[in-house]
Amino acid sequence: MKDSELAISQITLMKQKLHAARVSLEEINKDRNEKLKTLIQFIGNLSLACKGQNLELDNKLAKLRHHLHDYDQIDEALPDLVDIERILKSQYNQTMSQLEESRMGLSRVIRQIQRVNSAPEKVKKEIKYFKQDLGKPFHTVWEYIPKVEKLVGFYESILQQEFSQADNYEILPQHVQLARELAVKISEIEFRKDQRDQILVMKEVLQGDITLNTLLESYQTILSLLLDNIAREKSASQDFLYALNDALTVVRDVVTSSHNSNERSHQLKQQLNKEINLRVDNAGGIITDVDDVSDLKTQLTIQLSSLRDALSRKEALEQREQSILRKSIEAMRKELNNITQEANSYKEKLFEHQKLNLLDPLTQLANRAALEDRMDVEYRNHIRFKTPLWIAVTDIDHFKNVNDNFGHSTGDKTLQVIAMALKNSLRDSEFVARYGGEEFVLLLPEITEDHISILLNRVREKVKNIPFKFKNQRITVTLSIGAAQVMDNETMQDAFERADAALYRAKNNGRDRVVIDI
């Protein structure tokens, strides 16, 4: 009996210990899950901070965030971590290389600024220290931007020094005409959105009553704005920067020459005025002192002849001064024309550059940046006209197998063929862009709910029927498509995420199908 009671007591004690162990294990699991959740949130936020630097990286991180939403899918994300790490390292090296190129570009520009001998001494000292500071490498983009702002400040200080010495000349018709031409010219130059209000105010000033100082300040402002834009477009603006620097030199020389000429003319005028006053005083003295009429006539004739000569010289001096001023204005007008030509050329280059930046170089479809712009346009039209708008996200099924089995060159050709098939399947009002990797995004306005499935399945079938042949082997390439309609009070991003989720359902349900989020 005692042995039985002892056994029961031991079993009870073991049950208590087991229960305590289970409670402790649950607490450990709960604590682990909370920490895991915090870590996953941190990884998700960290991936968002990397967004916008690399299309491939954005695509991989988007998939990673999708997998991290569900603990059961974390294992599926592990293979992508190797690729993400590789892309991050590559992006870091590329960023460091670009920052070094930017630093060298700033060094070249600062050397050009140092050639301006008339810069204030304080600015020269700051430029010297700035140049020394440029000897240190940049580690982040945020170290580069303040340097550009400082560079623009140097230009503004030099311009202010140059134009502060200009006198308020009399406004001539040529000045008014030059102001009108300047107003027209700045209308032809594309300025940034944050500069347009300032340009509109300047155009109103130039088309009204102006002073020469206002005209020169307009030159200064325009040059400053253009220089600011050049600093922002550092990779494409080096040649234009040299042209503007030369233009500043010409304007400075014209203003300095006009100022010096005006000083010399002023001194000569003072001398002529003294001479004229002296002749008048002498004539008055002769009238008072000479009694003989014949002698008085002779001496007055001499004085009047000298007075006429002095007045003629003064008139000639004023005409010469006006001629120099006209030539100065003409030189500045010519330089403005040169600047305008350079600006128009730069504008065309920027347009072409922007155009290239909006195209995916491999497929020649719109890229992600162009997609975001078009999404804004279509969303505004959707809100304004209350027309239906669909977003479809499509992915090439098992595309990795094409690359692995037949090579990346074949994979690239496959992407190009499918891209053209997608583009040719759509109307002009519809839009397709390469989102990254093997994913494409379609924007489909004015499609009813009854027709969206028909349209997308037609696109899917068209790609499926493309006769791909790799190494004498016939291959069928299929698409998985997810789509969602932009609903009331919903953002484009919300609709995109629903379409992306529908794409993953299409993938998980066997691929080669269209899934529409209802």
C-alpha positions as CSV (number, residue, x, y, z in Angstrom):
1,M,0.0,0.0,0.0
2,K,2.8,2.3,0.8
3,D,4.5,1.6,-2.5
4,S,1.3,2.4,-4.4
5,E,0.9,5.7,-2.5
6,L,4.5,6.6,-3.2
7,A,4.1,5.8,-6.9
8,I,1.0,8.0,-7.1
9,S,2.8,10.8,-5.3
10,Q,5.7,10.6,-7.8
11,I,3.4,10.6,-10.8
12,T,1.6,13.6,-9.4
13,L,4.9,15.4,-8.9
14,M,6.0,14.5,-12.5
15,K,2.7,15.8,-13.9
16,Q,3.2,19.1,-12.0
17,K,6.8,19.4,-13.4
18,L,5.5,18.5,-16.9
19,H,2.8,21.2,-16.7
20,A,5.4,23.7,-15.5
21,A,7.7,22.7,-18.4
22,R,4.8,23.2,-20.9
23,V,4.0,26.6,-19.5
24,S,7.7,27.6,-19.7
25,L,7.9,26.3,-23.2
26,E,4.8,28.3,-24.3
27,E,6.3,31.4,-22.7
28,I,9.6,30.8,-24.6
29,N,7.7,30.2,-27.9
30,K,5.6,33.3,-27.3
31,D,8.7,35.4,-26.6
32,R,10.4,33.9,-29.7
33,N,7.5,34.6,-31.9
34,E,7.3,38.2,-30.6
35,K,11.0,38.7,-31.4
36,L,10.6,37.1,-34.7
37,K,7.7,39.3,-35.6
38,T,9.7,42.4,-34.6
39,L,12.6,41.2,-36.7
40,I,10.4,40.6,-39.7
41,Q,8.9,44.1,-39.4
42,F,12.3,45.5,-39.2
43,I,13.4,43.6,-42.3
44,G,10.3,44.8,-44.1
45,N,10.9,48.5,-43.2
46,L,14.5,48.2,-44.1
47,S,13.6,46.8,-47.5
48,L,11.3,49.8,-48.1
49,A,14.2,52.1,-47.3
50,C,16.1,50.5,-50.2
51,K,13.2,51.1,-52.7
52,G,13.9,53.1,-55.8
53,Q,17.6,52.3,-56.3
54,N,17.5,49.2,-58.5
55,L,14.5,47.6,-60.4
56,E,15.7,44.1,-59.8
57,L,16.3,44.8,-56.2
58,D,12.9,46.3,-55.8
59,N,11.3,43.3,-57.4
60,K,13.2,40.9,-55.1
61,L,12.4,42.9,-52.0
62,A,8.7,43.1,-52.9
63,K,8.6,39.3,-53.1
64,L,10.5,39.0,-49.8
65,R,8.0,41.3,-48.1
66,H,5.2,39.2,-49.5
67,H,6.7,36.0,-48.1
68,L,7.4,37.6,-44.7
69,H,3.7,38.3,-44.2
70,D,3.2,34.6,-43.5
71,Y,5.5,32.6,-41.2
72,D,4.7,29.5,-43.3
73,Q,6.2,31.1,-46.4
74,I,9.5,32.3,-44.8
75,D,11.3,29.2,-46.1
76,E,10.3,30.1,-49.6
77,A,12.1,33.5,-49.2
78,L,15.4,32.0,-48.1
79,P,16.7,31.3,-51.7
80,D,16.0,34.9,-52.7
81,L,18.2,36.2,-49.8
82,V,21.4,35.2,-51.6
83,D,20.3,37.1,-54.7
84,I,19.3,40.1,-52.6
85,E,22.7,40.1,-50.8
86,R,24.4,40.0,-54.2
87,I,22.4,42.9,-55.6
88,L,22.9,44.9,-52.4
89,K,26.7,44.5,-52.7
90,S,26.6,45.4,-56.4
91,Q,24.4,48.5,-55.7
92,Y,26.7,49.6,-52.9
93,N,29.7,49.4,-55.2
94,Q,27.9,51.3,-57.9
95,T,26.8,54.0,-55.5
96,M,30.3,54.4,-54.2
97,S,31.6,54.7,-57.8
98,Q,29.0,57.3,-58.7
99,L,29.7,59.3,-55.6
100,E,33.4,59.3,-56.6
101,E,32.6,60.5,-60.1
102,S,30.4,63.2,-58.6
103,R,33.2,64.3,-56.3
104,M,35.6,64.6,-59.3
105,G,33.0,66.5,-61.2
106,L,32.6,69.1,-58.4
107,S,36.4,69.4,-58.3
108,R,36.5,70.3,-62.0
109,V,33.7,72.9,-61.5
110,I,35.4,74.5,-58.5
111,R,38.6,74.8,-60.6
112,Q,36.6,76.8,-63.2
113,I,35.2,79.1,-60.5
114,Q,38.7,79.8,-59.2
115,R,39.5,81.3,-62.6
116,V,37.1,84.2,-61.8
117,N,39.6,86.7,-60.4
118,S,37.0,89.3,-59.5
119,A,35.4,87.1,-56.9
120,P,35.2,88.6,-53.3
121,E,38.1,87.7,-51.1
122,K,35.8,86.0,-48.6
123,V,34.4,83.8,-51.3
124,K,37.9,83.0,-52.6
125,K,38.8,81.8,-49.1
126,E,35.6,79.7,-48.8
127,I,36.3,78.2,-52.3
128,K,39.8,77.3,-51.2
129,Y,38.6,75.4,-48.1
130,F,35.7,73.9,-50.1
131,K,38.3,72.5,-52.6
132,Q,40.3,71.1,-49.8
133,D,37.2,69.4,-48.4
134,L,36.5,67.9,-51.7
135,G,39.7,65.9,-51.3
136,K,37.8,63.6,-48.9
137,P,35.7,60.8,-50.5
138,F,31.9,60.8,-50.1
139,H,30.3,58.0,-48.2
140,T,26.6,58.8,-48.7
141,V,24.5,60.8,-51.2
142,W,23.6,63.2,-48.4
143,E,27.2,64.3,-48.2
144,Y,27.1,65.2,-52.0
145,I,23.9,67.3,-52.0
146,P,25.1,70.0,-49.6
147,K,28.3,70.4,-51.7
148,V,26.2,71.1,-54.7
149,E,24.2,73.7,-52.8
150,K,27.4,75.3,-51.6
151,L,28.7,75.4,-55.2
152,V,25.6,77.3,-56.4
153,G,26.1,79.7,-53.5
154,F,29.6,80.6,-54.8
155,Y,28.1,81.4,-58.2
156,E,25.5,83.6,-56.7
157,S,28.0,85.5,-54.6
158,I,30.2,86.1,-57.7
159,L,27.3,87.3,-59.7
160,Q,26.1,89.6,-57.0
161,Q,29.6,91.1,-56.8
162,E,29.7,91.7,-60.5
163,F,26.3,93.3,-60.9
164,S,26.5,95.4,-57.8
165,Q,28.9,97.8,-59.6
166,A,26.5,98.6,-62.4
167,D,25.1,102.1,-62.7
168,N,21.5,103.0,-63.4
169,Y,21.8,104.0,-67.0
170,E,19.1,105.7,-68.9
171,I,16.6,103.2,-70.3
172,L,16.7,103.2,-74.1
173,P,14.4,101.5,-76.6
174,Q,17.1,98.9,-77.1
175,H,16.8,98.0,-73.4
176,V,13.1,97.6,-73.6
177,Q,13.4,95.4,-76.7
178,L,16.1,93.3,-74.9
179,A,13.8,92.8,-71.9
180,R,11.0,91.7,-74.2
181,E,13.3,89.3,-76.0
182,L,14.4,87.9,-72.7
183,A,10.8,87.3,-71.6
184,V,10.2,85.4,-74.8
185,K,13.5,83.4,-74.5
186,I,12.8,82.2,-71.0
187,S,9.4,81.0,-72.1
188,E,11.3,78.6,-74.5
189,I,13.4,77.1,-71.7
190,E,12.0,74.3,-69.6
191,F,12.4,75.1,-65.9
192,R,11.6,72.9,-62.9
193,K,8.2,73.0,-61.3
194,D,9.4,74.8,-58.2
195,Q,11.0,77.5,-60.4
196,R,8.0,78.2,-62.6
197,D,6.3,80.7,-60.3
198,Q,9.5,82.7,-60.1
199,I,9.9,82.7,-63.9
200,L,6.3,83.9,-64.3
201,V,6.9,86.8,-62.0
202,M,10.1,87.6,-63.9
203,K,8.3,87.6,-67.3
204,E,5.7,90.1,-65.9
205,V,8.5,92.4,-64.7
206,L,10.4,92.2,-68.0
207,Q,7.2,93.0,-70.0
208,G,6.5,96.1,-67.8
209,D,8.5,99.2,-66.9
210,I,12.1,98.2,-66.2
211,T,15.4,99.6,-65.2
212,L,18.8,98.5,-66.4
213,N,19.5,97.0,-62.9
214,T,16.3,95.0,-63.2
215,L,17.4,93.7,-66.6
216,L,20.8,92.7,-65.3
217,E,19.3,91.1,-62.2
218,S,17.1,89.1,-64.6
219,Y,20.2,87.9,-66.3
220,Q,21.6,86.9,-63.0
221,T,18.5,85.1,-61.8
222,I,18.2,83.2,-65.0
223,L,21.8,82.2,-64.9
224,S,21.5,81.2,-61.3
225,L,18.4,79.1,-62.0
226,L,20.1,77.4,-64.9
227,L,23.2,76.7,-62.8
228,D,21.0,75.2,-60.1
229,N,19.4,72.9,-62.6
230,I,22.9,72.0,-63.9
231,A,24.0,71.0,-60.5
232,R,21.0,68.7,-60.2
233,E,21.7,67.1,-63.6
234,K,25.4,66.7,-63.0
235,S,25.9,63.7,-65.2
236,A,24.7,65.5,-68.4
237,S,25.6,69.1,-67.7
238,Q,29.4,69.5,-67.8
239,D,29.6,71.0,-71.3
240,F,26.7,73.3,-70.6
241,L,28.4,74.5,-67.4
242,Y,31.5,75.5,-69.2
243,A,29.4,77.5,-71.7
244,L,27.6,79.3,-68.9
245,N,30.9,80.1,-67.2
246,D,32.2,81.6,-70.5
247,A,28.9,83.6,-70.7
248,L,29.4,84.9,-67.2
249,T,32.9,86.1,-68.2
250,V,31.5,87.9,-71.2
251,V,28.7,89.6,-69.1
252,R,31.2,90.5,-66.5
253,D,33.6,92.0,-69.0
254,V,30.7,94.0,-70.6
255,V,29.5,95.3,-67.3
256,T,33.0,96.2,-66.1
257,S,33.9,97.9,-69.5
258,S,30.6,99.9,-69.4
259,H,31.3,100.9,-65.8
260,N,34.9,102.0,-66.5
261,S,33.8,103.8,-69.7
262,N,31.1,105.6,-67.7
263,E,33.7,106.7,-65.1
264,R,36.0,108.1,-67.8
265,S,33.1,109.8,-69.5
266,H,32.0,111.3,-66.2
267,Q,35.5,112.7,-65.6
268,L,35.7,114.2,-69.1
269,K,32.3,115.7,-68.7
270,Q,33.3,117.4,-65.5
271,Q,36.4,118.8,-67.2
272,L,34.3,120.1,-70.1
273,N,31.7,121.6,-67.8
274,K,34.5,123.5,-66.0
275,E,35.9,124.7,-69.3
276,I,32.4,125.8,-70.5
277,N,31.8,127.6,-67.2
278,L,35.2,129.2,-67.5
279,R,34.4,130.5,-71.0
280,V,31.1,131.9,-69.9
281,D,32.7,133.6,-66.9
282,N,35.4,135.0,-69.2
283,A,32.8,136.3,-71.6
284,G,31.0,138.1,-68.7
285,G,34.3,139.6,-67.6
286,I,35.1,140.8,-71.1
287,I,31.7,142.5,-71.3
288,T,32.3,144.2,-68.0
289,D,36.0,145.2,-68.6
290,V,36.3,146.1,-72.3
291,D,34.9,149.4,-73.4
292,D,35.9,149.3,-77.1
293,V,33.2,147.7,-79.1
294,S,35.5,146.4,-81.8
295,D,37.8,144.8,-79.2
296,L,34.8,143.5,-77.3
297,K,33.5,141.8,-80.5
298,T,36.8,140.2,-81.2
299,Q,37.3,138.8,-77.7
300,L,33.7,137.6,-77.5
301,T,34.1,135.9,-80.9
302,I,37.1,134.0,-79.5
303,Q,35.3,133.0,-76.4
304,L,32.2,131.9,-78.3
305,S,34.3,129.8,-80.7
306,S,36.0,128.1,-77.7
307,L,32.6,127.6,-76.1
308,R,31.2,126.0,-79.3
309,D,34.3,123.8,-79.5
310,A,33.8,122.6,-75.9
311,L,30.1,122.0,-76.5
312,S,30.9,120.0,-79.6
313,R,33.4,117.9,-77.7
314,K,30.8,117.3,-75.0
315,E,28.2,116.3,-77.6
316,A,30.7,114.0,-79.3
317,L,31.6,112.4,-75.9
318,E,27.9,111.8,-75.1
319,Q,27.4,110.2,-78.6
320,R,30.4,108.0,-78.0
321,E,29.1,107.0,-74.6
322,Q,25.7,106.1,-76.1
323,S,27.5,104.1,-78.8
324,I,29.5,102.2,-76.3
325,L,26.4,101.5,-74.3
326,R,24.6,100.2,-77.4
327,K,27.5,97.9,-78.2
328,S,27.5,96.6,-74.6
329,I,23.8,95.9,-74.7
330,E,24.3,94.2,-78.1
331,A,27.1,92.1,-76.7
332,M,24.9,91.0,-73.8
333,R,22.0,90.3,-76.2
334,K,24.3,88.2,-78.4
335,E,25.5,86.4,-75.3
336,L,21.9,85.8,-74.2
337,N,21.2,84.3,-77.7
338,N,24.2,82.0,-77.3
339,I,23.0,81.0,-73.8
340,T,19.5,80.4,-75.2
341,Q,20.9,78.2,-78.0
342,E,23.0,76.3,-75.5
343,A,19.9,76.0,-73.2
344,N,17.7,74.7,-76.1
345,S,20.4,72.2,-77.0
346,Y,20.7,71.1,-73.4
347,K,16.9,70.9,-73.2
348,E,16.8,68.6,-76.2
349,K,19.5,66.4,-74.7
350,L,17.7,66.3,-71.4
351,F,14.5,65.3,-73.2
352,E,16.3,62.5,-75.0
353,H,17.9,61.5,-71.8
354,Q,14.6,61.5,-70.0
355,K,13.1,59.6,-72.8
356,L,15.8,56.9,-72.5
357,N,15.3,56.9,-68.7
358,L,11.7,56.0,-69.2
359,L,12.4,52.9,-71.4
360,D,13.5,49.5,-70.4
361,P,16.8,49.0,-72.4
362,L,16.1,45.3,-73.0
363,T,12.5,45.1,-74.0
364,Q,12.0,48.7,-75.1
365,L,8.8,48.9,-73.1
366,A,8.2,51.6,-70.6
367,N,10.1,51.0,-67.3
368,R,9.0,51.3,-63.7
369,A,9.5,55.1,-63.6
370,A,7.3,55.6,-66.7
371,L,4.8,53.2,-65.2
372,E,4.5,55.3,-62.0
373,D,3.9,58.5,-64.2
374,R,1.3,56.7,-66.3
375,M,-0.4,55.4,-63.1
376,D,-0.8,58.9,-61.9
377,V,-2.3,60.0,-65.2
378,E,-4.8,57.1,-65.4
379,Y,-5.8,57.5,-61.8
380,R,-6.6,61.2,-62.3
381,N,-8.7,60.3,-65.3
382,H,-10.4,57.6,-63.3
383,I,-11.3,60.0,-60.5
384,R,-12.4,62.8,-62.9
385,F,-14.4,60.8,-65.4
386,K,-15.5,57.9,-63.2
387,T,-14.4,55.4,-65.8
388,P,-13.3,51.9,-64.8
389,L,-9.6,51.2,-64.5
390,W,-7.9,47.9,-64.1
391,I,-4.3,46.9,-63.1
392,A,-2.9,43.6,-64.2
393,V,0.4,42.1,-63.0
394,T,1.8,39.3,-65.1
395,D,4.7,37.0,-64.6
396,I,6.4,34.5,-66.9
397,D,6.0,31.0,-65.5
398,H,9.2,29.0,-64.8
399,F,11.3,31.7,-66.4
400,K,14.3,30.7,-64.3
401,N,14.3,27.3,-66.1
402,V,14.7,29.1,-69.5
403,N,17.8,30.9,-68.2
404,D,19.2,27.8,-66.5
405,N,18.6,25.4,-69.4
406,F,19.3,27.7,-72.4
407,G,21.3,30.6,-71.1
408,H,20.6,34.2,-70.2
409,S,20.9,35.3,-73.8
410,T,18.0,33.1,-74.7
411,G,16.1,34.4,-71.7
412,D,16.7,38.0,-72.8
413,K,15.3,37.2,-76.3
414,T,12.3,35.5,-74.7
415,L,11.6,38.6,-72.7
416,Q,11.8,40.7,-75.8
417,V,9.4,38.5,-77.8
418,I,6.9,38.4,-75.0
419,A,7.2,42.2,-74.4
420,M,6.3,42.8,-78.1
421,A,3.4,40.3,-77.9
422,L,2.0,42.1,-74.9
423,K,2.3,45.5,-76.5
424,N,0.7,44.3,-79.7
425,S,-2.2,42.8,-77.8
426,L,-3.3,46.1,-76.4
427,R,-5.0,49.2,-77.7
428,D,-3.4,52.6,-77.9
429,S,-5.2,53.7,-74.8
430,E,-3.9,50.7,-72.8
431,F,-0.4,50.6,-71.4
432,V,2.2,47.9,-70.6
433,A,5.5,48.3,-68.7
434,R,8.3,46.0,-67.6
435,Y,8.1,46.0,-63.8
436,G,11.3,44.1,-63.2
437,G,12.8,40.7,-63.9
438,E,10.1,38.7,-65.7
439,E,7.2,40.7,-64.4
440,F,5.1,43.1,-66.5
441,V,2.3,45.5,-65.5
442,L,-0.7,46.4,-67.6
443,L,-3.0,49.5,-67.1
444,L,-6.4,48.9,-68.7
445,P,-8.8,51.9,-68.7
446,E,-12.4,51.8,-69.7
447,I,-12.7,48.0,-69.6
448,T,-15.9,46.6,-68.0
449,E,-15.9,43.7,-65.5
450,D,-17.5,41.5,-68.1
451,H,-14.7,41.9,-70.6
452,I,-11.6,42.0,-68.4
453,S,-11.3,38.2,-68.2
454,I,-11.7,37.8,-71.9
455,L,-9.0,40.4,-72.6
456,L,-6.5,39.0,-70.2
457,N,-7.1,35.4,-71.3
458,R,-6.6,36.5,-74.9
459,V,-3.3,38.0,-74.0
460,R,-2.3,34.9,-72.1
461,E,-3.3,32.6,-75.0
462,K,-1.4,34.8,-77.5
463,V,1.9,34.4,-75.5
464,K,1.2,30.7,-75.0
465,N,0.9,30.1,-78.8
466,I,4.2,31.8,-79.6
467,P,6.4,29.1,-81.3
468,F,9.5,29.3,-79.1
469,K,12.3,27.0,-80.2
470,F,15.5,26.7,-78.2
471,K,18.3,24.3,-79.4
472,N,15.9,22.5,-81.7
473,Q,13.5,22.0,-78.8
474,R,10.0,23.3,-78.9
475,I,9.1,25.1,-75.7
476,T,5.8,26.6,-74.6
477,V,6.1,29.7,-72.4
478,T,3.0,30.6,-70.3
479,L,2.0,33.5,-68.2
480,S,0.2,33.9,-64.8
481,I,-1.8,37.0,-64.5
482,G,-3.4,38.7,-61.5
483,A,-5.8,41.7,-62.0
484,A,-7.8,44.1,-59.8
485,Q,-10.1,47.0,-60.5
486,V,-9.4,50.3,-58.9
487,M,-12.3,50.7,-56.5
488,D,-13.9,53.9,-55.0
489,N,-11.8,55.6,-52.3
490,E,-8.9,53.3,-53.2
491,T,-5.3,54.3,-54.2
492,M,-3.5,52.9,-57.1
493,Q,-1.0,51.3,-54.7
494,D,-3.9,49.5,-53.0
495,A,-5.2,48.2,-56.3
496,F,-1.7,47.1,-57.3
497,E,-1.2,45.1,-54.2
498,R,-4.5,43.3,-54.7
499,A,-3.5,42.5,-58.3
500,D,-0.1,41.3,-57.1
501,A,-1.8,39.1,-54.5
502,A,-4.1,37.7,-57.3
503,L,-0.9,36.9,-59.3
504,Y,0.4,34.8,-56.5
505,R,-2.9,33.0,-56.2
506,A,-2.6,32.2,-59.9
507,K,1.0,30.9,-59.4
508,N,-0.1,28.8,-56.4
509,N,-3.1,27.4,-58.3
510,G,-1.0,25.9,-61.1
511,R,0.1,28.8,-63.2
512,D,-0.9,29.6,-66.8
513,R,-4.1,31.2,-65.6
514,V,-5.8,34.6,-64.9
515,V,-7.0,35.3,-61.4
516,I,-9.1,38.5,-60.9
517,D,-9.5,40.0,-57.5
518,I,-13.2,40.7,-57.0
